[in-house]
Amino acid sequence: MHLCWFKYRIPRHAFILWLAIKGRLRTMDRLHDRERPRICTLCSLEDETHEHLFFNCRFSHEVWAWITTKHKTPWPNYRWPDLIQWGAVTHKSKSLFSSLVARLTLAASVYGIWMERNQRVFKATYRSARRIAEEAHELLRTYLLGLNLQEAIQDNWFIP
């Protein structure tokens, strides 16, 4: 699947995205521990499922809203499987810089949300949605500038 596995991917982001697409992350609904609550650790409003965690959760929605606006890469508000299908069709171009940014943005967002969820579950540390999005943005900005792609230098969101 080219949303995960492409030339300029960030391997740890690609791997977590791949697991999320396959529905194989150990979200609360997949755990067989009856003693642990299934409630989302990010918003505390609904049961934690892949679909909820990455796109229906209020916290995740804030991450997505900020980072997709900043990167000028709009992703529609679809159900998780439909969004992945839309992204696979829309961002299949290997040569367009905008497709590269969109795929990296998806992977970085999913990775950041998953890491924040794990920090909350296992270490009881909390960061804001804005902080997660800003960290993902800065990581991608630095990463793309390091690739020395001419489009990255010319694109206005990479200029400090």
C-alpha positions in Angstrom: 0.0 0.0 0.0 1.6 3.2 -1.2 0.1 5.3 1.7 2.6 3.6 4.0 5.4 2.2 1.9 7.0 4.8 -0.4 10.5 6.1 -1.1 10.6 9.0 1.4 8.6 7.4 4.2 9.7 7.7 7.8 9.9 4.0 8.8 8.4 4.2 12.3 5.5 6.3 11.1 4.9 4.0 8.2 4.9 0.9 10.4 2.3 2.4 12.9 0.2 3.6 10.0 0.3 0.2 8.4 -0.8 -1.4 11.7 -3.6 1.2 12.1 -4.8 0.5 8.5 -4.9 -3.2 9.2 -6.7 -2.6 12.5 -3.9 -4.3 14.4 -2.9 -1.7 17.0 -3.7 -2.8 20.5 -6.6 -0.3 21.1 -8.8 -0.8 24.2 -11.5 -2.6 22.2 -8.9 -5.2 21.1 -7.6 -6.0 24.6 -9.1 -8.9 26.4 -8.5 -7.4 29.8 -12.0 -7.0 31.4 -10.5 -5.0 34.3 -9.3 -2.2 32.1 -11.9 0.3 30.9 -12.4 0.6 27.2 -12.9 4.3 27.2 -10.7 6.5 25.0 -7.8 7.9 26.9 -7.6 11.0 24.8 -11.2 12.3 25.1 -12.8 10.0 27.8 -16.1 10.2 25.9 -16.4 6.9 23.8 -15.0 3.5 23.6 -11.5 3.4 22.0 -11.5 1.8 18.6 -9.2 2.4 15.6 -11.9 4.6 13.9 -12.7 6.5 17.1 -9.1 7.0 18.1 -7.8 8.4 14.8 -10.7 10.4 13.4 -13.8 10.5 15.6 -12.1 11.5 18.8 -12.2 15.2 19.7 -8.5 15.2 20.5 -7.5 13.6 17.2 -9.8 15.9 15.3 -7.9 18.9 16.8 -4.6 17.3 15.7 -5.9 16.7 12.2 -7.5 20.2 11.9 -4.3 22.0 12.9 -1.8 19.9 10.9 -3.8 19.6 7.6 -4.4 23.3 7.6 -0.8 24.1 8.2 0.3 21.7 5.5 -2.4 22.6 3.1 -3.3 18.9 2.7 -7.0 18.6 3.4 -8.3 15.1 4.3 -12.1 14.7 4.2 -14.0 13.7 7.3 -14.8 10.1 6.3 -15.0 6.9 8.3 -11.5 5.4 8.8 -11.7 2.7 6.0 -13.2 5.2 3.6 -10.6 7.7 4.4 -7.8 5.3 3.7 -9.4 4.3 0.4 -9.8 7.9 -0.6 -6.2 8.7 0.4 -4.9 5.7 -1.6 -6.7 6.9 -4.7 -6.1 10.6 -4.3 -2.4 10.5 -3.2 -1.1 7.8 -5.5 1.2 10.0 -7.5 4.9 9.3 -6.8 6.1 12.5 -8.4 3.8 15.2 -6.9 5.3 16.9 -3.9 1.8 17.5 -2.5 1.1 13.8 -2.5 4.3 13.2 -0.6 3.4 15.8 2.0 -0.1 14.4 2.3 1.1 10.8 2.9 3.8 12.0 5.4 1.2 14.1 7.2 -1.2 11.1 7.5 1.5 8.9 8.9 3.0 11.5 11.2 -0.5 12.4 12.6 -1.4 8.7 13.2 2.0 8.1 14.8 1.7 11.2 17.0 -1.8 10.3 18.2 -0.8 6.7 18.9 2.3 7.8 20.8 0.3 10.3 22.9 -2.3 7.6 23.6 0.4 5.3 24.8 2.1 8.0 27.0 -1.3 8.5 28.7 -2.0 4.8 29.2 1.5 3.7 30.3 3.2 6.8 31.8 0.3 9.1 32.8 1.8 12.1 30.9 -0.4 14.4 28.9 0.3 16.8 26.0 -2.2 19.0 24.1 -3.5 18.2 20.7 -1.8 21.4 19.4 1.5 20.3 20.9 1.2 16.9 19.1 0.4 18.6 15.8 3.2 21.2 16.2 5.8 18.4 16.9 4.6 16.5 13.9 4.8 19.6 11.7 8.3 20.5 12.9 9.5 16.9 12.4 8.1 16.8 8.8 9.5 20.3 8.0 12.9 19.3 9.2 12.7 15.9 7.4 11.7 17.4 4.1 14.2 20.1 4.2 16.8 17.5 4.9 15.8 15.7 1.7 16.8 18.8 -0.1 13.8 18.7 -2.5 13.5 21.9 -4.4 9.7 22.0 -3.9 10.1 21.8 -0.1 12.3 24.9 -0.1 9.9 26.8 -2.4 6.7 25.8 -0.6 5.8 28.6 1.8 5.0 26.4 4.9 8.6 25.3 5.2 10.0 28.8 5.4 10.5 29.8 9.0 
